[in-house]
Amino acid sequence: MSKIKKSIYDVLRGNFLIKEDSFKNWRFIMFIVVLMLLMIASSHSSDKEVMEIAKLNKEIKELRAEFVDTRSIVMKLKLESTIKNKVLELELKPSETPPQVIKVITVK
């Protein structure tokens, strides 16, 4: 068997894991596994943050729309014609006597 075929065969059988100097191979494999686990945890965490941001952006849009609706209602209520109609419904009329100014004189 050629040297290349033998080395491929050894890798496929896992001989590099059971030789005498395999401890360094196991350390490297464990290091790679830990890095992969960290990468998976990081991607899950970032996905969670992205979902939270999307949810908050949707809530901001809804609150902004509610604010605009409320502001337009308040603007309509502040109109003079609306106030006149409300006053007429309550049967209030303007005073026929003008208000009087009261002056207070204090002695020092």
C-alpha positions as a Markdown table, in Angstrom:
| # | Residue | x | y | z |
|---|---|---|---|---|
| 1 | Met | 0.0 | 0.0 | 0.0 |
| 2 | Ser | 1.3 | 3.4 | -0.8 |
| 3 | Lys | 2.1 | 5.9 | 1.9 |
| 4 | Ile | -0.8 | 8.2 | 1.0 |
| 5 | Lys | -3.3 | 5.4 | 1.1 |
| 6 | Lys | -2.0 | 4.2 | 4.4 |
| 7 | Ser | -2.2 | 7.7 | 6.0 |
| 8 | Ile | -5.8 | 8.2 | 4.7 |
| 9 | Tyr | -6.7 | 4.7 | 6.0 |
| 10 | Asp | -5.2 | 5.6 | 9.4 |
| 11 | Val | -7.1 | 8.8 | 9.6 |
| 12 | Leu | -10.4 | 7.1 | 8.7 |
| 13 | Arg | -9.8 | 4.3 | 11.3 |
| 14 | Gly | -8.9 | 6.9 | 13.9 |
| 15 | Asn | -5.4 | 5.7 | 14.6 |
| 16 | Phe | -4.3 | 9.3 | 15.3 |
| 17 | Leu | -6.5 | 9.2 | 18.4 |
| 18 | Ile | -5.1 | 6.0 | 19.9 |
| 19 | Lys | -1.4 | 6.3 | 19.4 |
| 20 | Glu | 1.0 | 7.1 | 22.2 |
| 21 | Asp | 1.3 | 10.8 | 21.3 |
| 22 | Ser | -2.5 | 11.2 | 20.9 |
| 23 | Phe | -2.9 | 13.4 | 24.0 |
| 24 | Lys | -2.0 | 16.5 | 22.0 |
| 25 | Asn | -4.5 | 15.5 | 19.3 |
| 26 | Trp | -7.3 | 15.1 | 22.0 |
| 27 | Arg | -6.4 | 18.5 | 23.5 |
| 28 | Phe | -6.7 | 20.1 | 20.0 |
| 29 | Ile | -10.0 | 18.3 | 19.3 |
| 30 | Met | -11.4 | 19.4 | 22.7 |
| 31 | Phe | -10.3 | 23.0 | 22.0 |
| 32 | Ile | -12.1 | 22.9 | 18.6 |
| 33 | Val | -15.2 | 21.5 | 20.3 |
| 34 | Val | -15.2 | 24.3 | 22.9 |
| 35 | Leu | -14.8 | 26.9 | 20.2 |
| 36 | Met | -17.7 | 25.4 | 18.3 |
| 37 | Leu | -19.9 | 25.4 | 21.4 |
| 38 | Leu | -19.0 | 29.1 | 22.0 |
| 39 | Met | -19.8 | 30.0 | 18.4 |
| 40 | Ile | -23.2 | 28.2 | 18.6 |
| 41 | Ala | -24.0 | 30.0 | 21.9 |
| 42 | Ser | -23.0 | 33.3 | 20.5 |
| 43 | Ser | -25.1 | 32.9 | 17.4 |
| 44 | His | -28.2 | 31.9 | 19.5 |
| 45 | Ser | -27.6 | 35.0 | 21.7 |
| 46 | Ser | -27.3 | 37.3 | 18.7 |
| 47 | Asp | -30.5 | 35.8 | 17.2 |
| 48 | Lys | -32.3 | 36.4 | 20.4 |
| 49 | Glu | -31.2 | 40.1 | 20.4 |
| 50 | Val | -32.2 | 40.5 | 16.8 |
| 51 | Met | -35.7 | 39.2 | 17.6 |
| 52 | Glu | -36.0 | 41.5 | 20.6 |
| 53 | Ile | -35.0 | 44.5 | 18.5 |
| 54 | Ala | -37.6 | 43.6 | 15.8 |
| 55 | Lys | -40.2 | 43.3 | 18.5 |
| 56 | Leu | -39.3 | 46.7 | 20.0 |
| 57 | Asn | -39.3 | 48.4 | 16.6 |
| 58 | Lys | -42.8 | 47.1 | 15.9 |
| 59 | Glu | -43.9 | 48.4 | 19.3 |
| 60 | Ile | -42.4 | 51.8 | 18.5 |
| 61 | Lys | -44.3 | 52.0 | 15.2 |
| 62 | Glu | -47.5 | 51.1 | 17.0 |
| 63 | Leu | -47.0 | 53.7 | 19.7 |
| 64 | Arg | -46.0 | 56.4 | 17.2 |
| 65 | Ala | -49.3 | 55.7 | 15.3 |
| 66 | Glu | -51.3 | 55.9 | 18.5 |
| 67 | Phe | -49.6 | 59.2 | 19.4 |
| 68 | Val | -50.4 | 60.7 | 16.0 |
| 69 | Asp | -54.0 | 59.6 | 16.3 |
| 70 | Thr | -54.4 | 61.0 | 19.8 |
| 71 | Arg | -52.7 | 64.3 | 18.8 |
| 72 | Ser | -55.1 | 64.7 | 15.9 |
| 73 | Ile | -58.1 | 64.1 | 18.2 |
| 74 | Val | -56.8 | 66.6 | 20.7 |
| 75 | Met | -56.3 | 69.2 | 17.9 |
| 76 | Lys | -59.9 | 68.7 | 16.7 |
| 77 | Leu | -61.1 | 69.2 | 20.3 |
| 78 | Lys | -59.2 | 72.4 | 20.6 |
| 79 | Leu | -60.9 | 74.0 | 17.6 |
| 80 | Glu | -63.2 | 77.0 | 18.4 |
| 81 | Ser | -66.1 | 75.4 | 16.4 |
| 82 | Thr | -65.9 | 72.2 | 18.5 |
| 83 | Ile | -65.8 | 74.3 | 21.8 |
| 84 | Lys | -68.9 | 76.3 | 20.6 |
| 85 | Asn | -70.8 | 73.2 | 19.9 |
| 86 | Lys | -70.0 | 71.7 | 23.3 |
| 87 | Val | -71.0 | 75.0 | 25.0 |
| 88 | Leu | -74.3 | 75.0 | 23.1 |
| 89 | Glu | -75.0 | 71.5 | 24.2 |
| 90 | Leu | -74.5 | 72.5 | 27.8 |
| 91 | Glu | -76.7 | 75.6 | 27.2 |
| 92 | Leu | -74.1 | 78.0 | 28.4 |
| 93 | Lys | -74.2 | 81.6 | 27.2 |
| 94 | Pro | -71.8 | 84.5 | 27.4 |
| 95 | Ser | -72.2 | 86.9 | 30.3 |
| 96 | Glu | -74.1 | 90.1 | 29.6 |
| 97 | Thr | -72.3 | 92.1 | 32.2 |
| 98 | Pro | -68.6 | 92.6 | 31.6 |
| 99 | Pro | -66.1 | 91.5 | 34.3 |
| 100 | Gln | -64.9 | 94.1 | 36.8 |
| 101 | Val | -61.4 | 94.6 | 37.8 |
| 102 | Ile | -60.7 | 94.5 | 41.5 |
| 103 | Lys | -57.6 | 96.4 | 42.6 |
| 104 | Val | -56.0 | 95.6 | 45.9 |
| 105 | Ile | -54.1 | 98.4 | 47.6 |
| 106 | Thr | -51.6 | 97.3 | 50.3 |
| 107 | Val | -50.2 | 99.8 | 52.7 |
| 108 | Lys | -46.6 | 99.3 | 53.7 |
